[in-house]
Each structure stands twice: as C-alpha cells, then as structure tokens.
Amino acid sequence: MNPADRTLTEQNLLFHGMDFASVEYLLERSSVRSLAAGEKLLQPDTPNRHLHLILEGKLSVYLVAQETLEYTTLLPGECAGEISLVDGKHPSALVVAAEPARVLCVPHDTVWSLADHSHEIARNLLEIIAGRMRNDNMALIASQNRKTQFEHQAYVDALTGIYNRRWMGNAFPRALQRCALDKLPYAVMLVDIDHFKQVNDTYGHLVGDLALKVVARCMAENLRPHDLLVRYGGEEFAVLLPDAGPEEAKAIAERLRAMIADTEISCCDIALRVTISIGITPSRHEGTVENLIREADHALYRAKELGRNRVEVFAGTGEAPA
C-alpha cells in the first residue's frame, strides 16, 4: 500500500481511535479498486464478500424499489457493504460511483481477522452498522411521514380543509356497512349554497372562496363528532349521519341551515350572508352511496324548487316530501 493510500485508509471510521500500524499487515490481501463515474460497486442481485473502505470520490446509494431516487451518499472515510458482509445476504441497495472514486476492498475473512485482533475495530464496525440502521430507521420514519402527508393532501380539500370526494368514496361505504351490521339508522344529506354563482359574480371569487370556507367550518363545528362531512364538488357538500333517524337528521339539518343563515361573512369591507338548501335521504341498508346521493339530490332539487333556504327529505318516487 503506497503512503497516500495508507494515510487515507488510516482515516477510515473502521480504524478510529486505534493504532493503525498494529493491524496494517492484516490488509495485505486487500486491493484498491478504481471506479469510473456511474460504475456499480454493489447491487442487489450480486453477492458481496468485501467491506469497501472509501478512499476518494463519492458514492451514491439507491434503494432497490427507488433506483431513480438517491437515498444517501458515501464519502471518503466511510464504508460500504458492511451489513451484507455481516449477514451474508445480498446487498439491499445499489451503490454507484457518483464521480470517479477509489475504494479499498477488504475480503470477508480479513474483516473478521481485524475484528478478532482489535476490540476497537470490532466496536467501530458495530458503530458503523448501528449508525447505518439508525439512519435507515430515520429514513423510514421520514418516508412514512411523507406518505401520510401525501395521503392527507390527496383526501383533503385544499380550500375548505375538509375531506374531499375521493375520501368519501372510501369512508362512506365503510360507515354504511357498520350501520347495517349494527342495525343502526342513518341519513345522507346533500347541501348546496344558494345562488352561489351570484355571490361570485357580484363580489368576486375571493369572497366566494371565503363563503365556502365559512360554510364548511360552520358545518364541521356543529355536526356530531362521528358525522362525516365532505366537499362534494363546487358549492355542494355531502354529509353522512350515522345513528340518526329521519327526525334527528332533519333537526340537525335545520340547525345547520339556521346557523349558516345567521352567520355574517366579512371580507374587504364587504359583509354578506348566504343560505343553504339541504336534501336528506334516510336509511336504506340495501342502498349504495350513489343511490343515496341521487335520492338526496332529488330532495335538494325539491328544496330549491320550493324557494331555497330550506330542508327537504326524500320520501320516495312520486311521494310528497316530508
């Protein structure tokens, strides 16, 4: 080993806090490998029988399922391949030279001879592996947090902060199934802000957006904790009321209607009030979410026909509304 490589090897984490000269002779069977930029050092489909000490350059590490996304980088003084060397399994990541690099390849049996010869080396190797596992755990936690954040963004309406129609497609059927299994009544409400286009045309979309947020917040704060509220689309909202019979559902709807009608919306020296119309369909354990929404929509249409700012209950085709 030439003097320059000896100095670089001595600076590796594997030999931290020890007399390198006492173990240098054990590295006689080790060899220096030069890597061109883009050349693979470790890959999941190839066994690894060496501990690679990075002398120069930079290596990029890619997880097996995310080969287009760099997971981490390895720099001079660090190691590669320590976990696959210890557990005898194929590497769990792809390691590629990010730039021209040089590594000292220490054979498997030499690594164990070093560990047997020096408690410091054994301890350093354990610290290297533990550090890698800790970093992996932190990466998994960060990945899970990102996944949770992405899922939240996918299921929550950005404007109003309540759940969106995509979330409804999963949550409503599950809630209906629970009601059916527990033999509980329920009701579905479809809510529409009256003359919302006129609000936008008269005051602008900034005020219209504020009106949507105010209505959404008012409903979210005044529904029961187990009720499900979503922005169904545009100025429409859908609500599932588990364990609510027709009379209780209508009472909840009337309370929401009155509270929203009494709520003043203020923006840029503009003050206005909006009203809502609500259509309700009661329990139909054999019904699908689509059918229930369609029936609630019939009742909502009836509420609009009768003057808006009112609640109507779907009573069946051809029957008078409740």
Secondary structure per residue as TSV (DSSP state, phi and psi in degrees):
chain	resnum	aa	ss	phi	psi
A	1	M	-	360.0	126.2
A	2	N	-	-71.7	160.7
A	3	P	H	-56.4	-39.4
A	4	A	H	-64.4	-46.0
A	5	D	H	-67.3	-33.2
A	6	R	H	-62.6	-42.6
A	7	T	H	-63.9	-43.0
A	8	L	H	-65.2	-39.5
A	9	T	H	-67.1	-41.4
A	10	E	H	-61.7	-27.2
A	11	Q	T	-82.6	-2.7
A	12	N	S	-69.7	148.9
A	13	L	G	-56.4	-27.5
A	14	L	G	-62.2	-28.4
A	15	F	G	-110.1	19.4
A	16	H	T	-63.9	132.8
A	17	G	T	73.4	24.3
A	18	M	S	-140.5	169.3
A	19	D	-	-84.5	102.1
A	20	F	G	-62.2	-33.6
A	21	A	G	-59.2	-27.9
A	22	S	G	-73.5	-16.0
A	23	V	T	-122.9	-1.1
A	24	E	G	-56.7	-37.9
A	25	Y	G	-62.9	-24.7
A	26	L	G	-71.5	-11.8
A	27	L	G	-93.4	11.7
A	28	E	T	-59.3	-32.0
A	29	R	T	-89.3	2.9
A	30	S	-	-83.6	153.7
A	31	S	E	-134.3	151.1
A	32	V	E	-91.9	131.4
A	33	R	E	-117.6	130.6
A	34	S	E	-96.4	135.0
A	35	L	E	-118.2	132.0
A	36	A	-	-80.0	156.9
A	37	A	T	-56.7	128.0
A	38	G	T	92.2	-8.6
A	39	E	-	-76.6	140.8
A	40	K	E	-86.1	132.2
A	41	L	E	-95.9	-46.1
A	42	L	E	-132.0	144.3
A	43	Q	-	-147.9	149.7
A	44	P	T	-61.1	-24.0
A	45	D	T	-95.0	9.6
A	46	T	S	-128.4	127.6
A	47	P	-	-61.2	152.8
A	48	N	-	-120.5	128.4
A	49	R	-	-123.4	19.9
A	50	H	E	-136.5	152.9
A	51	L	E	-99.8	124.6
A	52	H	E	-102.7	115.5
A	53	L	E	-96.3	121.5
A	54	I	E	-80.9	120.4
A	55	L	E	-94.8	-45.7
A	56	E	E	-145.4	156.3
A	57	G	S	89.2	-167.4
A	58	K	-	-140.6	136.5
A	59	L	E	-112.2	142.2
A	60	S	E	-105.6	138.9
A	61	V	E	-112.7	129.5
A	62	Y	E	-123.0	133.6
A	63	L	E	-71.3	153.6
A	64	V	G	-57.4	-43.8
A	65	A	G	-84.5	-3.6
A	66	Q	G	-136.7	57.6
A	67	E	T	-70.0	-10.3
A	68	T	T	-95.0	-4.4
A	69	L	S	-120.2	117.6
A	70	E	E	-67.1	128.7
A	71	Y	E	-86.4	-47.2
A	72	T	E	-160.7	174.8
A	73	T	E	-124.1	151.8
A	74	L	E	-118.8	134.9
A	75	L	-	-119.4	169.1
A	76	P	T	-52.8	137.1
A	77	G	T	98.6	-13.2
A	78	E	-	-101.4	174.7
A	79	C	E	-120.1	162.0
A	80	A	E	-138.8	142.6
A	81	G	S	89.4	8.7
A	82	E	H	-67.9	-37.0
A	83	I	H	-71.9	-45.5
A	84	S	H	-66.3	-28.5
A	85	L	H	-68.2	-40.2
A	86	V	H	-75.5	-45.5
A	87	D	H	-88.5	-5.9
A	88	G	-	73.6	10.0
A	89	K	S	-101.9	169.9
A	90	H	-	-64.7	151.9
A	91	P	-	-55.8	145.9
A	92	S	S	-93.8	1.4
A	93	A	E	-143.2	163.4
A	94	L	E	-98.7	126.0
A	95	V	E	-115.7	122.0
A	96	V	E	-129.8	144.6
A	97	A	E	-69.8	119.4
A	98	A	S	-77.7	-18.9
A	99	E	S	-156.6	169.0
A	100	P	S	-51.6	131.5
A	101	A	E	-142.9	162.0
A	102	R	E	-133.4	136.0
A	103	V	E	-132.8	147.9
A	104	L	E	-94.1	118.8
A	105	C	E	-94.4	109.7
A	106	V	E	-99.1	119.4
A	107	P	E	-60.6	157.2
A	108	H	H	-53.8	-51.0
A	109	D	H	-69.2	-27.6
A	110	T	H	-68.0	-37.9
A	111	V	H	-59.5	-45.1
A	112	W	H	-70.6	-31.6
A	113	S	H	-65.1	-39.5
A	114	L	H	-63.3	-43.9
A	115	A	H	-65.3	-38.9
A	116	D	H	-66.0	-36.2
A	117	H	H	-75.4	-31.9
A	118	S	-	-136.6	121.2
A	119	H	H	-63.3	-32.3
A	120	E	H	-62.8	-42.8
A	121	I	H	-65.4	-42.2
A	122	A	H	-60.3	-43.6
A	123	R	H	-65.2	-42.5
A	124	N	H	-62.3	-40.2
A	125	L	H	-63.5	-42.3
A	126	L	H	-62.8	-40.2
A	127	E	H	-65.2	-38.5
A	128	I	H	-62.9	-46.2
A	129	I	H	-66.0	-43.3
A	130	A	H	-62.7	-40.3
A	131	G	H	-63.8	-39.4
A	132	R	H	-65.1	-43.3
A	133	M	H	-65.6	-39.1
A	134	R	H	-62.8	-44.2
A	135	N	H	-62.9	-38.6
A	136	D	H	-63.7	-43.0
A	137	N	H	-62.6	-42.1
A	138	M	H	-63.9	-37.1
A	139	A	H	-67.3	-38.4
A	140	L	H	-64.7	-41.5
A	141	I	H	-63.5	-45.1
A	142	A	H	-62.7	-39.3
A	143	S	H	-65.0	-40.9
A	144	Q	H	-66.2	-38.6
A	145	N	H	-63.8	-40.7
A	146	R	H	-64.9	-40.4
A	147	K	H	-62.1	-43.9
A	148	T	H	-62.1	-40.7
A	149	Q	H	-64.7	-43.7
A	150	F	H	-63.8	-41.1
A	151	E	H	-63.7	-40.0
A	152	H	H	-61.7	-44.8
A	153	Q	H	-64.7	-33.9
A	154	A	H	-71.8	-29.0
A	155	Y	H	-106.1	-2.7
A	156	V	B	-115.6	134.1
A	157	D	-	-69.3	124.9
A	158	A	T	-64.9	-33.5
A	159	L	T	-77.1	-51.2
A	160	T	T	-93.1	-19.5
A	161	G	-	80.4	4.1
A	162	I	S	-100.9	172.5
A	163	Y	E	-65.8	155.9
A	164	N	E	-107.6	-176.2
A	165	R	H	-66.4	-30.9
A	166	R	H	-63.4	-43.6
A	167	W	H	-63.3	-38.6
A	168	M	H	-57.9	-38.4
A	169	G	H	-60.5	-24.6
A	170	N	H	-97.1	-41.9
A	171	A	H	-76.8	-41.9
A	172	F	H	-62.6	-47.4
A	173	P	H	-59.8	-38.8
A	174	R	H	-64.8	-42.2
A	175	A	H	-66.2	-39.3
A	176	L	H	-64.6	-38.4
A	177	Q	H	-64.5	-40.6
A	178	R	H	-64.0	-41.0
A	179	C	H	-62.4	-41.5
A	180	A	H	-65.3	-43.7
A	181	L	H	-65.8	-37.0
A	182	D	H	-89.6	0.9
A	183	K	T	56.1	44.6
A	184	L	-	-103.3	145.0
A	185	P	-	-73.5	165.7
A	186	Y	E	-158.5	172.2
A	187	A	E	-148.9	150.5
A	188	V	E	-116.6	131.7
A	189	M	E	-115.7	140.8
A	190	L	E	-117.3	124.6
A	191	V	E	-116.5	136.5
A	192	D	E	-133.8	134.5
A	193	I	E	-76.7	125.4
A	194	D	T	-68.8	137.4
A	195	H	T	51.4	40.5
A	196	F	H	-67.6	-35.1
A	197	K	H	-60.2	-37.3
A	198	Q	H	-65.6	-36.9
A	199	V	H	-60.8	-47.6
A	200	N	H	-62.7	-44.1
A	201	D	H	-67.2	-34.2
A	202	T	H	-83.4	-45.0
A	203	Y	H	-109.8	-11.3
A	204	G	-	96.4	164.6
A	205	H	H	-71.6	-24.8
A	206	L	H	-61.8	-45.6
A	207	V	H	-68.7	-39.3
A	208	G	H	-60.6	-42.1
A	209	D	H	-63.8	-40.2
A	210	L	H	-63.7	-39.9
A	211	A	H	-60.7	-42.1
A	212	L	H	-60.7	-43.9
A	213	K	H	-66.6	-39.3
A	214	V	H	-65.5	-45.0
A	215	V	H	-62.9	-44.7
A	216	A	H	-61.0	-45.4
A	217	R	H	-64.9	-41.9
A	218	C	H	-61.1	-43.1
A	219	M	H	-68.1	-44.2
A	220	A	H	-61.0	-37.6
A	221	E	H	-78.8	-17.3
A	222	N	H	-117.4	1.9
A	223	L	S	-83.9	166.7
A	224	R	-	-73.6	156.1
A	225	P	T	-56.7	-32.0
A	226	H	T	-95.3	3.0
A	227	D	-	-75.1	149.5
A	228	L	E	-110.0	122.5
A	229	L	E	-120.2	132.2
A	230	V	E	-137.4	153.2
A	231	R	E	-84.2	112.2
A	232	Y	E	-78.9	-30.3
A	233	G	E	156.0	137.0
A	234	G	T	58.6	-121.8
A	235	E	T	-101.6	19.4
A	236	E	E	-105.5	144.6
A	237	F	E	-129.2	147.0
A	238	A	E	-117.6	141.9
A	239	V	E	-134.0	133.2
A	240	L	E	-109.4	125.3
A	241	L	E	-110.4	93.0
A	242	P	E	-68.1	149.3
A	243	D	T	54.7	46.7
A	244	A	-	-137.7	118.6
A	245	G	-	-77.7	176.4
A	246	P	H	-56.8	-42.5
A	247	E	H	-67.9	-44.0
A	248	E	H	-66.2	-40.1
A	249	A	H	-60.3	-43.1
A	250	K	H	-66.7	-37.4
A	251	A	H	-63.8	-41.2
A	252	I	H	-63.0	-44.2
A	253	A	H	-63.5	-42.6
A	254	E	H	-64.2	-38.0
A	255	R	H	-64.2	-44.3
A	256	L	H	-62.6	-45.5
A	257	R	H	-57.5	-47.2
A	258	A	H	-66.8	-40.9
A	259	M	H	-65.7	-41.7
A	260	I	H	-68.4	-39.0
A	261	A	H	-62.0	-29.3
A	262	D	T	-91.6	-2.4
A	263	T	-	-91.1	123.9
A	264	E	-	-87.3	136.4
A	265	I	E	-108.1	119.7
A	266	S	E	-118.0	132.5
A	267	C	E	-160.5	123.1
A	268	C	T	52.7	52.9
A	269	D	T	64.4	14.3
A	270	I	E	-109.1	132.3
A	271	A	E	-127.5	128.9
A	272	L	E	-150.0	167.1
A	273	R	-	-126.8	148.9
A	274	V	-	-122.8	161.3
A	275	T	-	-121.8	165.0
A	276	I	E	-128.7	152.1
A	277	S	E	-112.7	143.4
A	278	I	E	-131.9	132.0
A	279	G	E	-112.4	136.6
A	280	I	E	-123.5	139.0
A	281	T	E	-122.9	132.9
A	282	P	E	-85.5	-173.0
A	283	S	-	-53.2	130.7
A	284	R	-	-146.1	90.1
A	285	H	T	-61.5	-22.2
A	286	E	T	-89.7	-4.8
A	287	G	-	-82.6	152.6
A	288	T	-	-92.2	166.4
A	289	V	H	-59.0	-40.5
A	290	E	H	-61.3	-44.3
A	291	N	H	-66.0	-40.0
A	292	L	H	-65.3	-41.6
A	293	I	H	-64.9	-39.5
A	294	R	H	-63.7	-41.9
A	295	E	H	-66.8	-41.2
A	296	A	H	-63.3	-34.1
A	297	D	H	-67.8	-36.2
A	298	H	H	-60.6	-44.4
A	299	A	H	-66.0	-38.2
A	300	L	H	-63.5	-42.2
A	301	Y	H	-61.0	-39.2
A	302	R	H	-63.8	-40.6
A	303	A	H	-61.8	-38.6
A	304	K	H	-69.2	-40.1
A	305	E	H	-60.7	-34.5
A	306	L	T	-88.3	10.7
A	307	G	T	118.4	-2.0
A	308	R	S	68.1	176.0
A	309	N	S	52.0	48.7
A	310	R	-	-154.9	169.8
A	311	V	E	-118.1	133.5
A	312	E	E	-129.5	143.8
A	313	V	E	-110.8	131.5
A	314	F	-	-69.5	125.7
A	315	A	-	-114.0	5.5
A	316	G	-	111.7	153.6
A	317	T	T	-59.7	128.3
A	318	G	T	83.0	-3.6
A	319	E	S	-99.0	155.6
A	320	A	-	-70.9	145.7
A	321	P	-	-67.9	153.4
A	322	A	-	-81.8	360.0
